[in-house]
Amino acid sequence: MANGANKDTGEDKVRRVKYRKAKASWNPAMQAIPVPGIRRMVNMAATMKDVIHLSIGQPDLPTPKHVIDAYIDALNAGQTGYTMDAGLPELLVALRDYYGKRYNRKLTRDNILVTSGATEAMYLAISATSAPGRQFIVTDPSFLLYAPLIRMNGGEVKFVPTRVENDHQLDPDEVIAAMGPRTFALILNNPNNPTGAVYPRSTVEAILEECAYRGIQVYADEVYDHMIFDDEDFASVLSCSVDLDNIMCISSFSKTYSMAGLRVGWVIASQATIKYLRRYHMFTTSVANTPSQYAGVAALTSDQQCVRDMLDIYRERRDKVVDLIDQTPYMTGYKPGGAFFVFPDLPPHVDGSDLALRMLKETGVCVVPGDAFGEACTNAIRISFSTTCENLDAAFDRIIPWMAKQKF
């Protein structure tokens, strides 16, 4: 309502004004973002008691003490301001030296951009390049970030499936056959989330060689690059590619050092690529968390026994969950080579989403349905073994008899 004077009498009278309710004008591209299947399951589990989580995609092991100490020391030293936009100089040097030595690749600081986790790094890479008419090859199943980001920016996703009977290995011939005149980039997640598959050097080299010949970009998500259980020679794109002209290698501290919440990742690429991404990075997060970058320097430059110790624990859990899946009716498993996930199949006609919801309600065990990760894996579930062997045993003590009662 508003007040106004009557021009004849001079008296005030009430003037009624109707205001229209404004609607939020969301970018139509937001429609490309699905409701995450992981979040749906975790939200439901949060309303329940006595839930065993086999759904969490982050390390459960403690962050090494020397990393925490470095973070605290940075805070106490007043290191709470911005760093250079490319990253803390000490961290750039540590990353250059560490990856240069590990993969026998000559790098400079200008080949590296420090980001707020690998998620920002992948966001920068995809959103800066995806556009109408550009096709991206992605494995099915794959980490749920890739396809929505590509589609949000007008790009097209072309899936190449992997299969449980082949241990979810990527067939390079299928990848090459999927390449066409509109193929702009390929996203290579190795080790893979959600399958835990580790691609051998022969696969990676064959794909990279064809991409280089055709001028196709390769975005390599290698956040699990230290979680390799059976093959010490991890085939990073940094060691398999002739040069970095069409390569972006993305990783972070999150998994290797159990630093998921500290949010520090990076892109390693050609100097020209890093210059473009730095400009974009300054208009997204500006810089990564400063004390966390100091913690990252400590992680890279200190003794790596903590990483080996954590890997031994994950390997024991991997062996445990593989054995338990083999005992479970209606589940077809395999032996993942890395990360901390396994992606068993259910019978072909079974809806994994329906089964995961019923399993949660009736047994209190939370897993993630396969359709959260792709279009050709609706009869699968993702099981995370980032939990203790005792929890794995307790979870399957519920799952095995429950699955035995199902009538598929």
TAFEN-V253689 format. One line per field, one symbol per residue. phi: phi as a letter, one per 20 degrees, with the letter a starting at -180 (. if undefined). A space follows every 10 residues. Layout:
BEGIN
phi->???
END
This chain:
BEGIN
phi->.bebeffedm efcedecedf feefeffgff ffefffffff ffffffeddl ededdfdbfd fffggfffff ffffffenec efefffpggf fgfffgffff ffdlcfccgf eccecenfff gfgfffffcf agndddecfc ebgfffgfff fgdnfddded fdcffdllfe effffffffb fefdbcdddb geddemfdef gfffffffff fffemefcdd edfdfeedec cfefefffdd efbdgcdcdd baegefdlcg felccaddbf ffffffffff gfdddmbfgf gfffffffff eegeffffff fffffffgff ffffffeegm dddadfealc cccfedggee efffffffff fecmddcdff ffdredcfdc cddedebfff fffffffefg ffffefce
END
